[in-house]
Amino acid sequence: MQSVERAAALLRAVASAGGADSTATALAEKVGLNRTTAWRILATLEQQRLVSLDRRTGRYSLGFGLIDLAGQAGGESMVRRAHAVLARIAAKTGETAALAVMRDGDLTYVAEAVAGAIVSVTWQGRPVSLHATSTGKALLAFSGGDEVRELLDLPFGGRLQRFTPSTITSRAALARELTSTRERGYSECRGEFDESAWGVSAPVLDAAGRPVAVISIWGPPERVTAKRFPTLGRLVLAGAEELAGR
């Protein structure tokens, strides 16, 4: 019981800490533990992906394992809350609107709304490519550097998988794309996973600015053109902000 209490105390400390206050030494002092004990517990939490360590600065942040747990625990209620938002976006755009959350380590589509007159392929229940879809890029862009490296899980010098001629396979190119995504607030995809699917996505952020879900709009390139991206981007941003507010 004492170990559980200490682990919970450290998780709360990591959640509330920032900057220099998030090192192992500072966290140990905050919760009243010696540094060795705190480091050992933090190492275990890191193995379970509940905290993330930036080895360049020695600072801890909450890990993607917590987002995964939240996605599994709150997925159904998130879907219920998102249904009206997705349906409204689909009706307004004439395209598919979808919601994705983390489940079992994968970003997975859990809900869709499709405009009534349009027949499209469903992606619900399918894991999302992180580097080759707007959905995945929205998640990566608003995650920490260590989390991005963990999610992509590439060997040193490894390249990203190519799915279509437009897939980004260079980590440097992906980093530039994620920077642009953060600046816009939404991500774009030009048939990088499936040539027939172009779209935009925006993250649903929690109070600490971490992505807990992603809202997307997608459709074929003859309808979802690059010219429409700014308009569609504003819609996914508004939908994500509405869902976050709920």
N, C-alpha and C positions, 0 to 999 in steps of 0.2 A: 504493500500500500504506500509506503514511503517513497519508493521509486516512482510510482505513478503520480503521486502528488508533486514530486520534484520535476518530473517531465512536463506535467501540466503547467506548473509555475513557469518553467523555462519557455514553453510555447507562448504563454501570455506575455512574457517579457519580450520575446522576439517580436510579437505582433505590435507591441506598443513602443518598441525602441526605434531609434533612427540614428544614422551616422555613427559616430564613435561609440554611442551607447549600445551598439549591437554586436560588439566583439564578445568573445567568450569570457574574457576577464570582467568586462562591464556587466554582462548578463549574470555571471556568478555572484558578483557583488550585489546586484539588484535583488536577487532572490535569496541571498544569504547562504550560498554554497561555496565550498572551496573550489578553486579553479579546476583541479583534476576531476572532481566529481561532475562539475558542470560540463566540462569538455567531453567526458565519457558519455553522458546522457545526450548531449548535442550530437555526438558522432552517431549514436543509435538512431536519433530522430532523423538525421541526414540520410542514413541507410534506408529508412522507411519513407523517404521523400517528404517528410513533414516539415523539415526546414532545409534551407539551401545555404551553402557557404560559398561566399566569394573569396577564393583563395588568394586573390591579389590584395585584398584589403583586410581579410580576416573577419569580415562582417557577416552576420547571419540575417536571413529573411525567411518568411514563411515559404514552404515548399509547395510544389505542385501536387503532392499527395493529398494535401488538404483540399485543393480545388477538386481533385478526383473524388474524394469522399463527399464533398458538398454536392457534386454532380449526381452521385449515386443516391444520396439521401434525399436531395431536394428535387431530383429530376422530374418526378411526376407533377409536383406542385408548380415547378417552373414551366412545364408544358402547359398546364391549365392556365397559368397567368399569361403565357405568351400567345395562346390561341387567337384571342381577339386582335392582338397586335399584328400577327402574321396574316390573318385573314384580311385585315384592312389594307396592309401593304400589297398583298396579292391582287386585291380588287382594284386598287389605285394604279398599279403598274401593269397589270395584265401578265405578270410573270410569277414564278414560284418564289415564295418566301419560306425560309427554313431557319430552324434553331438547332444549334449544336452545343453539347456539353461534354466534359470529360467523363469517360466511363472506362474503368479498368485500364487506365493508362492511355486510352485512345480518345481523340476528339471525335464524337459520334453525333450524327444527325438524329434528333429525337422527335422532331415535329416538323410538319410541312403544311403550307396552305397553297393551293393552286387555283389560279383564276379559272372560273367555270368553263370558259370556252376553249381552254388550251389543254391539249393532251401532252403530257411530258413524262419523262422517266423519273421514277421516285428514287430518292437517295436516302430515305428514312431508314435508320438502323444500320447504316454503313459507316465505317470509320472514314475519317477525312485525311487526305494527304496534307501534311502541315506546310510544306514549301510550295506546293503546286496548286493550291486553291486559295481563293480570297478568304474563306473561312479559317483555314489554317494560318495564313499570314496575319490575319487580325489577332489571333491568339498569340503568335510569336512576337508580334510588334509590341504588344503591351505586357510582355513577360520580361523578367530579368535575364541578364546575359547568361548566367549559369543555368537557368531554367531552359533557355533556348538550346544551349549545348546538350543538356540532358534529354530534351524532347527529340531533337534531331538524331542523337545517338550515332554520330559519325566517327569513324576512326580518324586518326591524325592524317591530314592530307586527303581524306576521302571526299568524293563529289556527291552531290545530291542526285537522286534517281531521275532520269529523264522519262517523261511520259508522252510528250508531244514535242514538235519542233520549237515551241515557245516556252517550254519548261525552263525555269531558272535552275542551273546545276552548279553554279559557282557560289561558294559561301560569301565571297566579297560582294557579288551582285545581289545576293539575297539580303545581305546586311544593308545595302543601299535601298533596296525595295522596302525593308522594314522601317528604315528612317523616314522615307516618304510617306509610308502608311501612318506613322505616328504624327507626322506634321498635318496630314489631311484629316486624321481621325478615323478613316475607313480604308480598307484594302481593296485592291482591284485584281481581277484575274482575266486573262485573255486566252482562254482555252488551253491552259497550261497542264491540266490533268486530263481533260476530255475536250477535244477541239470543238465539240458542240455545246459546251457550257462556258459562258462568259458571265461574270458577275462582280458584285461588290459585297463587302461584309463589314460589320462594326462590332466591337466587343461590348458585352454587358459587364460593366465594372462594379466591383463592390466598393465599400466606403474607403478602402485603402488604395483604390486604383488598380486592383488585380482583376484580370478577366475571369468571370465565372461561367460565361456562356457567350455564344456568338450568333448574331442575326445576319442572315444572308439573303440577297436577291440574286437569282440567276436565271438564265435562259439562253436560247441559241444566238449566235453572233449577228444574225440578220436582224434581230430585234434588240438585243442587249448590246448596243454598240458603244465604243469608247466615248462617243459624243454624249451618250445618256449617263455616263458614270457620275458626273457631278450631281445630277438630279437624284439618281438612285442612291448615291452616297448620303445625301441629306436625309433621305427617307430611312435608311438603315440606322443612321446616327440618332434620329428622333425616336425610332422604335427601340433602340438599345437603351437610350436614356429613360424612356418611359418604363421599360421593364426593370431597369435598375432602381428607379424611384419606387416601384411597387415592392 
